[in-house]
């Protein structure tokens, strides 16, 4: 039987990528269960908001193309639906990030054992709001970095991604996590950035190929009926929305990849896992108690 993967150890570029998928394969059921339990509500709410937004947008655009009079009463409703989509998208992304990092943290703290739903919930409710605020701040920093020049944004991307596992694994504040991320990545920017880029690229490629059939159907209908006004049926809107929401599960891949980058950097610089094993070596208790959890 294949042993459970050890998270806290140094890894090279290839090992980070390969162990990301090894961890997912070994914990597939637990990750999937946790994802839908803690992210399901935000996915459903976001899906409903997106269906309403697409329906109102489609209705407004088709009336304009057909030469009908604009219904100004629809504009405020459309703006509200767009805001709702953005808010629920941020909440779903936060829930996804917190759930997976809490899972990884508990897995490590329990000695490579799958955590329970109750354990994840205790961590989830403690870190959710903190990570949500951190995401807003980080998106602002990235936006400023990309607007000033493309290079600062690219340089900041892997550094700021480390903040989330630092906040949860080390129970650090945003400020402490921010400064520690810069310390950890010093002299290791290229391997971290490369690994983060590859796992994100894999996730986005998978999303693209999953959504490709639906895109081809929509394009084909427009080409076969060029004389008609482009129109999405309610069934197409619902199907595309459900597909988009389900594809969020693929964000598990880059989240775990970033966690492995974090463990690689901490073990390379601090060697905390090795030091803990040395401290326990020769102890009388052959099966020491699991580390206590902080809530």
Residue pairs with C-beta under 8 A, 6 or more apart in sequence:
2 26
4 26
4 112
4 113
5 19
5 22
5 23
5 26
5 112
6 112
7 23
7 104
7 107
7 108
7 112
7 259
7 260
7 263
8 108
8 263
8 266
8 267
8 272
8 273
9 263
9 264
9 267
9 273
10 264
10 267
10 268
11 19
11 260
11 263
11 264
12 191
13 191
13 194
13 195
16 191
16 195
16 199
16 257
16 260
16 261
16 264
17 195
17 198
17 199
17 257
19 260
20 199
20 253
20 256
20 257
20 260
21 253
23 104
23 256
23 260
24 31
24 252
24 253
24 256
27 103
27 107
27 114
30 103
30 114
30 115
31 100
31 103
31 252
32 249
33 117
34 99
34 100
34 103
34 117
34 120
35 96
35 99
35 100
35 249
35 252
37 117
38 95
38 98
38 99
38 120
38 121
38 124
39 92
39 95
39 96
39 99
39 248
42 88
42 91
42 92
42 95
43 92
43 245
43 246
43 248
44 245
45 88
45 91
46 85
46 88
46 89
46 91
46 92
46 245
47 241
47 242
47 244
47 245
49 81
49 84
49 85
49 88
50 85
50 241
50 244
50 245
51 237
51 238
51 241
52 81
52 84
53 78
53 81
53 82
53 84
53 85
54 232
54 237
54 240
54 241
55 234
55 237
56 74
56 77
56 78
56 81
57 78
58 231
58 232
58 237
59 74
60 70
60 71
60 74
60 75
60 78
61 230
62 229
62 230
62 231
63 69
63 70
63 71
64 70
65 229
65 230
66 229
90 132
90 135
90 136
91 132
92 245
92 248
93 135
93 248
93 251
94 128
94 131
94 132
94 135
95 124
95 128
96 248
96 251
96 252
96 255
97 131
97 135
97 164
97 251
97 255
98 123
98 124
98 127
98 128
98 131
98 168
99 120
99 124
100 252
100 255
100 256
100 259
101 127
101 164
101 165
101 168
101 169
101 255
101 259
102 115
102 120
102 123
102 124
102 127
102 168
103 115
103 120
104 165
104 169
104 256
104 259
105 123
105 165
105 168
105 169
106 115
106 119
106 120
106 123
106 293
107 113
107 114
107 115
108 169
108 263
109 290
109 291
109 293
110 290
111 290
119 293
122 293
122 295
123 168
123 293
123 295
126 295
127 167
127 168
130 167
130 174
131 164
131 167
131 168
133 174
134 163
134 164
134 167
134 174
134 177
137 174
138 160
138 163
141 156
141 160
142 153
142 156
142 157
142 160
143 153
145 152
145 153
145 155
145 156
146 152
146 153
154 193
155 189
157 193
157 196
158 185
158 189
158 192
158 193
158 196
158 197
158 261
159 181
159 182
159 185
159 189
160 181
161 196
161 258
161 261
162 177
162 181
162 184
162 185
162 192
162 258
162 261
162 262
162 265
163 174
163 177
163 178
163 181
164 177
164 258
165 258
165 259
165 262
166 172
166 176
166 177
166 180
166 181
166 184
166 262
167 173
167 174
167 177
169 259
169 262
170 176
170 177
170 180
171 294
172 180
183 269
184 262
184 265
184 266
184 269
185 192
185 265
188 265
188 268
191 264
192 261
192 264
192 265
195 257
195 260
195 261
196 254
196 257
196 258
196 261
198 257
199 253
199 254
199 256
199 257
199 258
200 254
200 257
202 253
203 250
203 251
203 253
203 254
206 250
206 253
207 247
207 250
210 243
210 247
211 243
211 244
211 247
214 236
214 239
214 240
214 243
217 236
218 232
218 236
222 230
232 240
266 272
267 273
267 274
280 288
